[in-house]
Amino acid sequence: MLYRADLLANVHPDLVRLLQDAGNGGMTLTVIQGSRTVEEEETDMAHGTSSLHNPMDSKHVIDPLVRPLALAVDVAPFDHPPTQDEWKDIPAFQRQGSNLKALADTLGIAIAWGGDWHSFKDWDHFELAAAHG
């Protein structure tokens, strides 16, 4: 089941299809974040909750001229936003990552998962592989 699908507004249709198919196929997922504005990213940067230096480096950020659709989503393997303890349940996020990567491969959608990154593990983050760079 896919929870908080309303947060997929302004997200690239390939990511929307991946998550909808996952939910329809029996996976339990909650969308934590889809798109955000430049202003929202700048606020996160100012408060230290984003380590980026340029808001457009976030694949979540949309801009009508540069990037009209978000190229990334954050998803948790629960039927609700994760509690503080659930964020620490790395095996649950790893299973989710493995399952979503397999489904994406079946659907022909190339994705990059933050759990595969070496410098920083972003367990809930999925983006289109073409956006990863």
Secondary structure, DSSP 8 states (H G I E B T S, - for coil): -EE-GGGGTTB-HHHHHHHHHHHHTT--EEEEE--EEHHHHHHHHHHTS---SSGGGSTTEEBTTTBSSBSEEEEESSSSS--HHHHT-HHHHHHHHHHHHHHHHHHT--EEEGGG-SS---TTEEEEGGG--
